[in-house]
Amino acid sequence: MDSKINGLHHVTSIASSAQANSDFFTKTLGLRRVKKTVNFDAPDTYHLYYGDAAGTPGSVMTYFPFRGVGQGRPGTGEVGTTLFSVPEGSLGYWKQRLAGQGVTGLAEETRFGERRLRFDGPDGDGFALAEIAGDTRPGWTGNGVSGDDAVRGFSGASLRLRDGRATGELLEFMGYRRLATEGDVTRYAIEGGNGANTVDLEVLPGADRALQGAGSVHHIAFSVPDRAAQAEVRRSLMDTGYQVTPVIDRDYFWAIYFRTPGGVLFEVATAEPGFDRDEPAEHLGEALKLPRQHEALRDRIEAYLDPITD
């Protein structure tokens, strides 16, 4: 298809604690919480969004903190590592900062010519910071991280699969180009994207299937500029045989979903209307914002949700 996809939009995962999750992404990674709302389908659960100053597509990590959720089991059919972009020369700063805050799983490596620092999220989530040359996106500096070191947004993500062929063909259909293979990992990239340009396929034929829970990625979303582009992508996917949901209004973007051959849930989300549609840009993520259909339940929802202190 004549792809309108320009990189990743967001990555959505599952957490066990809203407070620990908010603290980690704002106070440890230095991101901005750009929205505090609830799960559309389970309004007794937060939906928390973190990113740059505006929640620009390609920068947004989102979470469902399900109270009492069990621990996820890593395996195939899921996103393995979410990769953040940081400036060249900043990994030393980040290693010291993360170690000083008790972050586990710290390990340096080089992949596809990029220096990386791997680390665990609060529920064992798989993350890495990568020094990306030429990434000029401004990072959020409101949480004590300087502009010389701040996270720019995503660089990409990796998918763990038993067989990568069909998913690789899907990525190429979506406009990605196969770049290189190192060991059991093959990198695909979108040209001229939004900075969150890469998807790596890690093939693990003998691994067990993943079991979703705390620390698991629920879905990964790809970005398109608007609803017209999204409609073109949806038609093309359906013409190829994919079962794609109708367009769903998520308040801050419109979304469609489909399951990939490897089992990973893909979303295609619009850049419009953005996170400032219901609160001023200077106060993003401060107040609890509810979807229209849940506003009548505000008192009950607020009484049930665990408070988050900033």
N, C-alpha and C positions, 0 to 999 in steps of 0.2 A: 504494500500500500504506500501511497504518498504520505509518509508519516508526519503527523503534526506533533509527535511527542518530542519534548526537548530536555529530557532528563528525569530525575526523580522529583516527586512532589513532597511526599512524607513517608515515614515509616511508623507503623502503629504496633505497639507491644503491650504486654500484660505485666502488671506489677502487683505486689502483695501489700504495699503500704503507700497511700497517697502522700503522707508527709515525707517519708524517706525518699520517695521518687522526686518530689519537688525540690527537696534539699540537694539531692545529687546533681540534678540538671542545672539548677540555678547557682548554688553555692560552690559546687565542685567543678563542674564544666563551664560555669559562667554564662550559660545561655539565658535568654529572657523567657519567662513564662508569658506566652502571648494570648493564651485563652484558658479560662477555667470554666468548664461546662460539664455536661453529663453525657453518658452514652445514650444515643437516640433510642436504642432498643432495650436498655436497662437503666432507667433514669436514677436508680439508687446507687449508681456507680459513676464516679467522675470520668470525664475525658479531659486530660490535661495535655496542653500543647506547649512545646518549647522550640525556640529558634532564634533568628536574628531580630533586629529591632521591629520589623513589620511582620514576621512570620512568612518570609518570602518562600515560594515554592523552591524546594531543593535544600531547605535549611531546617525543616520542621520534624522533630521527633515527638510522637504523641503516645499517650499511655491510657489504658484502662486499669486502674488499681482496684481489682476485685477483692473485696474483703474475704479472707479465709481461703483464697485460691491456693491449690497445691503447687509444688515446684514443677516446672516444665522439665522434660527430658530431651536433651539435644539429640538430633538425628537428621535423617534426610526428609525432604519435602518441606523445608522451611528456610527462612533467611538465617544465615549463620552469623555473619559479622556485618555490622553497620559501620561504615568508614566515614569519619569526619575529616575535613580538610583544615589544616593549620599552616601558618606561614613557614617558609624555610628557616631553619635554625632555631625553631621553638620547641623541639622535642625535649631538650634538656630541661627547659622551664616546666613543661608538662609532667615529665617524669618526677621531678622534685615535688611539684604541687600535688600530684595524685598520691605519691607515696606518703607525703606529709598528712594527707587526709585519710589514710588507711585503705586506699583502694587496692584491691587484690588483682592478681593475674597479670601484673606488669611484665611485659617482655618486648624487647626491641627486635625488629626484623626488617628485611628489605624484600619487597615484592614488586615486580614489574618496574624496577628502578626507583621505587619510592621508599624512603625511610619511614618506618611505622613504629608506633608504640601501641601494643595491644593492652587491653585492660578489661576488667569485669565491671558490669553495672551492679546495682544494689541487689538484684535477684539473680546474679550470675549471667546477665546479658552479655553477649559478645560484641565488644566495640574495639575500634582502633582509631588512632589519630595518625594521619599521613601528611608529611610535608609535601605540599603541592605547589610547584613553581608557577608563577603567573596568575594565581587565583586572587583577583582584585576585589572580590566581594567583601564588604565591610562586616566585621564581626561585632557582636554586641559587647559593649564594655561597661555595662551598668552593674556588674557583679564583681568588680575588683580585678578583672583580667584586662591587661593593656591591649590597645589596638595592635601592637606588634606581635601579640601571641594569641589573640582571640580566635575561637573557632569560626571559620568562614561559612560553614554549612556542611552538607554532605559532600563527599567525593564520590561515593557509590556504596554498593552493598554486595555481599556474596550470598549465593544460594547453594545449599547443600542438597545434592541430588544423587540418586542411584545411577541415573543415566542422563547425560546432559544433551544428547543430540536433539531431541524434540524441543526442549526449552531453548537451545541455541537457535534453532530454526525460527521459533517464535520471536526471539529478540531481533533477529535479522529482519523478519517481517515487520516488526515495530520500528525499524529504522536504525537499529544498532549494527555495528560492524565488528566482526571478529578481529581482535588485534594480535593476541599472543597467547601462548600456553606455557606455564611453568609448573612442572610436575602434574598434579591432578587438577589444576585450576586453569580455566580458560577465561580470558578477559574479553568483554564486549564493551564498546563505547559508542555513544551518540556524538556525532560531529556538530560543533557549533551550539552545544547545549547550554544549560543554565549553571554549569559548574559541578552539578551532581550527575556526572556523565557516564559512570562506569557501572557495569554489572559483571561480577565474576561468578562463574559456575564451577563449584567444587564437586567433583564426581567421586562418590564413595559407594561403590557397588555392594559392598558387604555390610554396610551400616544399617542399624535398625531405623525404623521410621520414628520421627520425632513425636513426642507427646506434649501437647500444648499445655502451658501453665505459666506460672510466674517466671519471668525471664525470657519467654518465647515471643517472637514476632508474630502478631496476628495477621498482618498483611503489609504489602509494600505497594506504594502508589507512585504512578508515573504522571508527569505534568503535561498538560496541554494549555494553550493560552485562553481558550474560551469554549463556550458550549457548541459553537459551530464546528470547531476542530474535533471536539469530543464526539459529536454525532458522526463525523466521517470515520473516526477510529472505530467506533462501535459498529457501524455498517460493515467495515472491512473485516473486522474480527468475526462477525456473524456470518458473513459470506464465506469465510474460511472454515466454518463449522464450530466455532466456539459459542458456548452458551453464555451470553452476556446479560446482566441484569438491565432493567430499565434505568433511566437516569434518576438518581436519588438526590434530593436537595439536602445537603449537609450544613446549611446556613452560611458557611464561610467558603464553600466550593460546592460544585455539583460532581457527583461520583457515579461511576459504573464499575462493576466487579465481574471477574471471571476467574475460573480455576485453571492453572497451567498444567501441562502434561506431567510435570514433576510433583504436582500437588500443592505448589505455593499459590496463595491467593493474591492475585494482581488487582489493583484498582487503577483507573485512569481518572484523574481529578483536574478540575479547571483552576486557573489562577484567579478567577473572579468568583465572588465579589471581594474576598479578602477578610482579614480578621478585624478590621476597623469598621465593619458595617454596623455594629451595635454598641461600640464604645470608642471613646477618643483614642487616637494612636498613642498619646502619652500615658494612658492608663490601661493599656492592654493587659489582660490576665489578672486583674486585681479583683473584680467583682465576679460573683457566680452568675454566668449567663445561661439561660435555659432555652432549649428549643421551644418554639411557639406552642406546640401541642402539650408541653409539660408545664407551662407557666402557671396554670391553675393549681398545680400540685407543689408550688414553691415551698410553702410552709412545711409540708411533710418531707420533701426532699432535703431541705436545709437541716431539719431536725435529725434526719437519718445519717447524712454524710458526716464522716469524720472531719473536724475542722482542720484547715491547713494554715499554719502560722508561717509568715514570711521571715 
